[in-house]
């Protein structure tokens, strides 16, 4: 007669039998892996947003200088543009 296979622990829930397909240690490693993945994605998203904001602010500054200079080589300072912004 063949030897009986080891049975996984089960949990009874309203007549349903649930057999976990993992052990606690492997689940914890799995969960930590997902946490690391999310953390890295958040870091990369923050870096991307920072790069976009930096480029946007640089472009705003370029447009202010272009407006202030109005085609002249140097701007005439003392006007209230920055205060209005």
PAPAKOL-557769 format. One record per residue: residue number from 1; x, y, z of N, C-alpha, C in turn. Coordinates in pm, 1 decimal. Layout:
<recs>
num->NUM n_xx->X n_yy->Y n_zz->Z ca_xx->X ca_yy->Y ca_zz->Z c_xx->X c_yy->Y c_zz->Z
...
</recs>
This chain:
<recs>
num->1 n_xx->83.7 n_yy->-117.7 n_zz->0.0 ca_xx->0.0 ca_yy->0.0 ca_zz->0.0 c_xx->88.7 c_yy->124.7 c_zz->0.0
num->2 n_xx->60.3 n_yy->223.9 n_zz->-90.0 ca_xx->145.3 ca_yy->343.1 ca_zz->-97.4 c_xx->135.0 c_yy->426.2 c_zz->30.1
num->3 n_xx->244.6 n_yy->495.3 n_zz->56.9 ca_xx->249.9 ca_yy->580.3 ca_zz->175.2 c_xx->161.7 c_yy->702.9 c_zz->152.3
num->4 n_xx->87.4 n_yy->744.4 n_zz->255.3 ca_xx->-0.5 ca_yy->860.8 ca_zz->243.5 c_xx->81.4 c_yy->988.1 c_zz->230.5
num->5 n_xx->38.5 n_yy->1074.1 n_zz->139.1 ca_xx->104.7 ca_yy->1203.6 ca_zz->123.0 c_xx->68.8 c_yy->1291.9 c_zz->241.6
num->6 n_xx->162.5 n_yy->1378.5 n_zz->277.9 ca_xx->134.2 ca_yy->1470.7 ca_zz->387.0 c_xx->25.6 c_yy->1566.0 c_zz->342.9
num->7 n_xx->-69.0 n_yy->1589.8 n_zz->429.2 ca_xx->-178.1 ca_yy->1683.2 ca_zz->398.9 c_xx->-142.2 c_yy->1820.2 c_zz->451.6
num->8 n_xx->-177.4 n_yy->1921.0 n_zz->371.2 ca_xx->-155.3 ca_yy->2057.8 ca_zz->414.5 c_xx->-259.6 c_yy->2092.1 c_zz->519.3
num->9 n_xx->-226.0 n_yy->2184.3 n_zz->609.9 ca_xx->-325.1 ca_yy->2227.4 ca_zz->708.6 c_xx->-442.2 c_yy->2293.7 c_zz->637.4
num->10 n_xx->-558.6 n_yy->2278.5 n_zz->691.3 ca_xx->-677.5 ca_yy->2338.6 ca_zz->630.8 c_xx->-745.7 c_yy->2429.5 c_zz->730.6
num->11 n_xx->-828.0 n_yy->2518.3 n_zz->678.5 ca_xx->-908.2 ca_yy->2607.2 ca_zz->761.4 c_xx->-1051.4 c_yy->2591.9 c_zz->715.4
num->12 n_xx->-1141.0 n_yy->2566.8 n_zz->805.6 ca_xx->-1282.9 ca_yy->2552.5 ca_zz->772.0 c_xx->-1351.0 c_yy->2687.2 c_zz->787.1
num->13 n_xx->-1418.4 n_yy->2731.6 n_zz->682.9 ca_xx->-1492.6 ca_yy->2856.8 ca_zz->687.4 c_xx->-1629.2 c_yy->2831.4 c_zz->625.7
num->14 n_xx->-1731.0 n_yy->2824.0 n_zz->708.6 ca_xx->-1867.7 ca_yy->2800.2 ca_zz->663.2 c_xx->-1874.4 c_yy->2684.4 c_zz->564.2
num->15 n_xx->-1811.1 n_yy->2575.7 n_zz->598.2 ca_xx->-1817.1 ca_yy->2457.0 ca_zz->514.6 c_xx->-1714.0 c_yy->2454.0 c_zz->402.9
num->16 n_xx->-1643.7 n_yy->2564.0 n_zz->378.7 ca_xx->-1540.7 ca_yy->2566.7 ca_zz->275.3 c_xx->-1408.6 c_yy->2523.8 c_zz->336.4
num->17 n_xx->-1333.2 n_yy->2449.6 n_zz->263.4 ca_xx->-1202.0 ca_yy->2408.6 ca_zz->310.1 c_xx->-1099.0 c_yy->2486.6 c_zz->230.6
num->18 n_xx->-1016.7 n_yy->2562.2 n_zz->301.5 ca_xx->-913.6 ca_yy->2643.3 ca_zz->238.1 c_xx->-779.3 c_yy->2583.7 c_zz->274.1
num->19 n_xx->-702.6 n_yy->2549.5 n_zz->173.5 ca_xx->-568.8 ca_yy->2495.5 ca_zz->196.7 c_xx->-466.7 c_yy->2599.1 c_zz->151.8
num->20 n_xx->-393.6 n_yy->2658.0 n_zz->243.6 ca_xx->-292.9 ca_yy->2755.1 ca_zz->202.4 c_xx->-187.0 c_yy->2687.3 c_zz->115.6
num->21 n_xx->-147.6 n_yy->2755.0 n_zz->8.8 ca_xx->-47.0 ca_yy->2697.7 ca_zz->-80.9 c_xx->91.0 c_yy->2754.7 c_zz->-49.5
num->22 n_xx->109.9 n_yy->2806.6 n_zz->68.9 ca_xx->236.5 ca_yy->2866.3 ca_zz->107.8 c_xx->257.0 c_yy->2847.1 c_zz->256.1
num->23 n_xx->381.0 n_yy->2863.1 n_zz->295.9 ca_xx->404.8 ca_yy->2865.7 ca_zz->439.7 c_xx->426.9 c_yy->3010.4 c_zz->481.3
num->24 n_xx->424.1 n_yy->3035.3 n_zz->608.7 ca_xx->430.7 ca_yy->3172.6 ca_zz->659.1 c_xx->559.0 c_yy->3241.0 c_zz->614.9
num->25 n_xx->670.3 n_yy->3173.2 n_zz->620.0 ca_xx->798.3 ca_yy->3233.4 ca_zz->579.9 c_xx->798.6 c_yy->3274.9 c_zz->434.5
num->26 n_xx->745.8 n_yy->3191.0 n_zz->346.8 ca_xx->745.4 ca_yy->3227.1 ca_zz->205.0 c_xx->647.9 c_yy->3341.5 c_zz->179.7
num->27 n_xx->537.9 n_yy->3346.5 n_zz->253.6 ca_xx->443.1 ca_yy->3457.5 ca_zz->238.1 c_xx->507.9 c_yy->3588.9 c_zz->279.6
num->28 n_xx->582.4 n_yy->3586.8 n_zz->391.1 ca_xx->648.2 ca_yy->3708.8 ca_zz->437.1 c_xx->750.1 c_yy->3757.5 c_zz->334.4
num->29 n_xx->825.2 n_yy->3666.4 n_zz->274.2 ca_xx->919.7 ca_yy->3705.4 ca_zz->168.8 c_xx->844.7 c_yy->3763.3 c_zz->49.1
num->30 n_xx->733.3 n_yy->3700.2 n_zz->13.7 ca_xx->648.7 ca_yy->3747.4 ca_zz->-96.3 c_xx->598.8 c_yy->3889.2 c_zz->-68.8
num->31 n_xx->547.2 n_yy->3912.6 n_zz->52.0 ca_xx->493.4 ca_yy->4044.2 ca_zz->89.3 c_xx->604.1 c_yy->4148.7 c_zz->91.1
num->32 n_xx->722.1 n_yy->4114.5 n_zz->143.8 ca_xx->834.2 ca_yy->4208.8 ca_zz->145.1 c_xx->876.3 c_yy->4244.2 c_zz->2.8
num->33 n_xx->872.6 n_yy->4147.5 n_zz->-86.3 ca_xx->906.8 ca_yy->4173.0 ca_zz->-226.1 c_xx->811.1 c_yy->4272.6 c_zz->-289.2
num->34 n_xx->683.4 n_yy->4258.7 n_zz->-259.7 ca_xx->584.3 ca_yy->4353.4 ca_zz->-312.1 c_xx->605.2 c_yy->4491.4 c_zz->-251.0
num->35 n_xx->634.5 n_yy->4496.7 n_zz->-121.5 ca_xx->661.0 ca_yy->4625.0 ca_zz->-55.9 c_xx->781.7 c_yy->4695.1 c_zz->-119.7
num->36 n_xx->887.5 n_yy->4618.8 n_zz->-146.2 ca_xx->1006.6 ca_yy->4676.8 ca_zz->-209.4 c_xx->974.0 c_yy->4728.4 c_zz->-348.7
num->37 n_xx->895.9 n_yy->4651.9 n_zz->-423.1 ca_xx->856.2 ca_yy->4692.4 ca_zz->-558.0 c_xx->780.1 c_yy->4824.3 c_zz->-554.7
num->38 n_xx->683.9 n_yy->4836.1 n_zz->-463.9 ca_xx->606.7 ca_yy->4959.5 ca_zz->-451.0 c_xx->694.3 c_yy->5076.8 c_zz->-406.7
num->39 n_xx->782.9 n_yy->5053.5 n_zz->-312.2 ca_xx->872.4 ca_yy->5160.6 ca_zz->-264.6 c_xx->960.8 c_yy->5211.5 c_zz->-377.1
num->40 n_xx->1016.8 n_yy->5120.7 n_zz->-455.5 ca_xx->1103.0 ca_yy->5161.1 ca_zz->-566.7 c_xx->1022.8 c_yy->5236.1 c_zz->-672.6
num->41 n_xx->901.8 n_yy->5192.4 n_zz->-699.2 ca_xx->817.0 ca_yy->5262.1 ca_zz->-796.2 c_xx->786.5 c_yy->5403.5 c_zz->-748.2
num->42 n_xx->761.5 n_yy->5419.2 n_zz->-618.7 ca_xx->734.7 ca_yy->5552.7 ca_zz->-563.0 c_xx->857.3 c_yy->5642.8 c_zz->-575.7
num->43 n_xx->976.3 n_yy->5585.8 n_zz->-548.7 ca_xx->1099.7 ca_yy->5664.7 ca_zz->-561.7 c_xx->1120.6 c_yy->5708.8 c_zz->-706.0
num->44 n_xx->1099.6 n_yy->5617.7 n_zz->-799.5 ca_xx->1117.7 ca_yy->5651.7 ca_zz->-941.1 c_xx->1016.0 c_yy->5755.7 c_zz->-985.8
num->45 n_xx->893.1 n_yy->5744.4 n_zz->-938.0 ca_xx->790.3 ca_yy->5842.7 ca_zz->-972.3 c_xx->828.0 c_yy->5980.1 c_zz->-918.6
num->46 n_xx->877.9 n_yy->5986.0 n_zz->-795.6 ca_xx->918.5 ca_yy->6113.8 ca_zz->-735.9 c_xx->1032.3 c_yy->6176.2 c_zz->-815.2
num->47 n_xx->1130.7 n_yy->6093.9 n_zz->-856.0 ca_xx->1241.9 ca_yy->6146.7 ca_zz->-936.4 c_xx->1191.3 c_yy->6201.5 c_zz->-1069.0
num->48 n_xx->1098.9 n_yy->6131.4 n_zz->-1131.6 ca_xx->1043.7 ca_yy->6177.6 ca_zz->-1259.2 c_xx->969.1 c_yy->6309.1 c_zz->-1242.0
num->49 n_xx->886.6 n_yy->6317.1 n_zz->-1138.9 ca_xx->811.1 ca_yy->6440.2 ca_zz->-1113.1 c_xx->907.5 c_yy->6554.7 c_zz->-1085.9
num->50 n_xx->1011.4 n_yy->6530.7 n_zz->-1006.3 ca_xx->1108.7 ca_yy->6635.9 ca_zz->-976.2 c_xx->1178.3 c_yy->6684.5 c_zz->-1103.2
num->51 n_xx->1213.9 n_yy->6592.5 n_zz->-1192.1 ca_xx->1279.4 ca_yy->6631.5 ca_zz->-1317.2 c_xx->1185.6 c_yy->6715.6 c_zz->-1403.1
num->52 n_xx->1059.9 n_yy->6676.7 n_zz->-1410.1 ca_xx->961.5 ca_yy->6751.4 ca_zz->-1489.6 c_xx->939.1 c_yy->6890.0 c_zz->-1429.8
num->53 n_xx->925.9 n_yy->6898.4 n_zz->-1297.8 ca_xx->906.7 ca_yy->7028.7 ca_zz->-1233.1 c_xx->1027.7 c_yy->7119.1 c_zz->-1253.4
num->54 n_xx->1147.7 n_yy->7063.8 n_zz->-1242.9 ca_xx->1268.2 ca_yy->7143.1 ca_zz->-1264.0 c_xx->1269.4 c_yy->7200.5 c_zz->-1405.5
num->55 n_xx->1240.0 n_yy->7117.0 n_zz->-1505.1 ca_xx->1236.2 ca_yy->7164.4 ca_zz->-1643.8 c_xx->1126.7 c_yy->7269.3 c_zz->-1662.6
num->56 n_xx->1013.8 n_yy->7251.1 n_zz->-1597.8 ca_xx->902.9 ca_yy->7346.4 ca_zz->-1608.8 c_xx->941.4 c_yy->7480.9 c_zz->-1548.7
num->57 n_xx->1002.1 n_yy->7479.8 n_zz->-1429.7 ca_xx->1043.0 ca_yy->7604.0 ca_zz->-1365.2 c_xx->1151.1 c_yy->7675.1 c_zz->-1447.7
num->58 n_xx->1241.5 n_yy->7597.7 n_zz->-1506.7 ca_xx->1344.2 ca_yy->7657.2 ca_zz->-1590.6 c_xx->1278.2 c_yy->7727.2 c_zz->-1709.4
num->59 n_xx->1181.0 n_yy->7661.1 n_zz->-1770.9 ca_xx->1110.4 ca_yy->7720.1 ca_zz->-1885.2 c_xx->1034.2 c_yy->7846.0 c_zz->-1843.7
num->60 n_xx->973.4 n_yy->7845.1 n_zz->-1725.9 ca_xx->904.8 ca_yy->7965.1 ca_zz->-1676.3 c_xx->1004.7 c_yy->8078.7 c_zz->-1661.8
num->61 n_xx->1119.8 n_yy->8050.8 n_zz->-1603.1 ca_xx->1224.0 ca_yy->8152.3 ca_zz->-1588.5 c_xx->1270.8 c_yy->8204.7 c_zz->-1723.4
num->62 n_xx->1288.7 n_yy->8116.1 n_zz->-1819.7 ca_xx->1330.4 ca_yy->8156.9 ca_zz->-1953.7 c_xx->1227.0 c_yy->8250.5 c_zz->-2015.7
num->63 n_xx->1098.0 n_yy->8217.3 n_zz->-1998.7 ca_xx->991.8 ca_yy->8300.8 ca_zz->-2054.8 c_xx->985.4 c_yy->8437.6 c_zz->-1986.4
num->64 n_xx->1009.2 n_yy->8441.1 n_zz->-1855.0 ca_xx->1010.1 ca_yy->8568.6 ca_zz->-1782.9 c_xx->1123.1 c_yy->8656.6 c_zz->-1836.8
num->65 n_xx->1242.3 n_yy->8597.9 n_zz->-1852.0 ca_xx->1356.2 ca_yy->8674.1 ca_zz->-1903.3 c_xx->1325.4 c_yy->8724.2 c_zz->-2043.9
num->66 n_xx->1271.2 n_yy->8637.3 n_zz->-2128.3 ca_xx->1238.4 ca_yy->8676.1 ca_zz->-2265.7 c_xx->1135.9 c_yy->8791.0 c_zz->-2266.9
num->67 n_xx->1036.1 n_yy->8782.5 n_zz->-2180.3 ca_xx->934.4 ca_yy->8887.1 ca_zz->-2172.9 c_xx->994.8 c_yy->9018.1 c_zz->-2124.5
num->68 n_xx->1076.3 n_yy->9008.5 n_zz->-2018.8 ca_xx->1138.2 ca_yy->9128.3 ca_zz->-1960.7 c_xx->1232.5 c_yy->9195.7 c_zz->-2059.7
num->69 n_xx->1306.8 n_yy->9116.8 n_zz->-2133.3 ca_xx->1404.7 ca_yy->9173.9 ca_zz->-2225.2 c_xx->1337.8 c_yy->9230.3 c_zz->-2350.7
num->70 n_xx->1225.2 n_yy->9176.3 n_zz->-2389.9 ca_xx->1150.3 ca_yy->9224.8 ca_zz->-2505.8 c_xx->1240.3 c_yy->9247.1 c_zz->-2626.9
num->71 n_xx->1325.6 n_yy->9151.6 n_zz->-2654.6 ca_xx->1413.0 ca_yy->9160.7 ca_zz->-2771.1 c_xx->1544.2 c_yy->9233.9 c_zz->-2745.0
num->72 n_xx->1556.3 n_yy->9299.6 n_zz->-2630.7 ca_xx->1681.5 ca_yy->9368.3 ca_zz->-2597.1 c_xx->1781.6 c_yy->9267.7 c_zz->-2544.3
num->73 n_xx->1908.6 n_yy->9305.2 n_zz->-2550.2 ca_xx->2011.8 ca_yy->9215.4 ca_zz->-2499.3 c_xx->2002.1 c_yy->9200.2 c_zz->-2347.9
num->74 n_xx->1964.3 n_yy->9308.4 n_zz->-2279.9 ca_xx->1949.5 ca_yy->9303.7 ca_zz->-2134.3 c_xx->1813.0 c_yy->9357.5 c_zz->-2096.7
num->75 n_xx->1758.9 n_yy->9305.6 n_zz->-1988.9 ca_xx->1627.6 ca_yy->9350.1 ca_zz->-1942.2 c_xx->1639.7 c_yy->9482.9 c_zz->-1868.1
num->76 n_xx->1532.1 n_yy->9557.6 n_zz->-1869.6 ca_xx->1524.4 ca_yy->9679.4 ca_zz->-1790.4 c_xx->1457.1 c_yy->9638.8 c_zz->-1659.4
num->77 n_xx->1536.1 n_yy->9639.0 n_zz->-1551.0 ca_xx->1481.7 ca_yy->9591.1 ca_zz->-1425.1 c_xx->1416.0 c_yy->9704.0 c_zz->-1347.3
num->78 n_xx->1340.0 n_yy->9667.9 n_zz->-1247.6 ca_xx->1271.1 ca_yy->9765.2 ca_zz->-1166.9 c_xx->1121.8 c_yy->9768.1 c_zz->-1200.3
num->79 n_xx->1082.2 n_yy->9695.6 n_zz->-1305.0 ca_xx->940.5 ca_yy->9688.0 ca_zz->-1337.2 c_xx->875.1 c_yy->9588.0 c_zz->-1242.1
num->80 n_xx->745.2 n_yy->9586.8 n_zz->-1236.6 ca_xx->673.2 ca_yy->9509.5 ca_zz->-1134.5 c_xx->626.1 c_yy->9371.8 c_zz->-1183.1
num->81 n_xx->686.1 n_yy->9317.4 n_zz->-1287.2 ca_xx->638.9 ca_yy->9188.8 ca_zz->-1339.3 c_xx->644.8 c_yy->9079.2 c_zz->-1233.3
num->82 n_xx->757.2 n_yy->9066.5 n_zz->-1167.3 ca_xx->770.2 ca_yy->8958.3 ca_zz->-1068.7 c_xx->671.8 c_yy->8977.3 c_zz->-953.2
num->83 n_xx->646.4 n_yy->9100.8 n_zz->-914.7 ca_xx->549.3 ca_yy->9124.2 ca_zz->-808.9 c_xx->410.4 c_yy->9083.5 c_zz->-854.3
num->84 n_xx->379.0 n_yy->9109.7 n_zz->-981.2 ca_xx->247.6 ca_yy->9073.1 ca_zz->-1033.8 c_xx->231.4 c_yy->8922.4 c_zz->-1041.4
num->85 n_xx->339.7 n_yy->8850.4 n_zz->-1070.7 ca_xx->331.8 ca_yy->8703.8 ca_zz->-1078.8 c_xx->308.2 c_yy->8647.5 c_zz->-941.2
</recs>
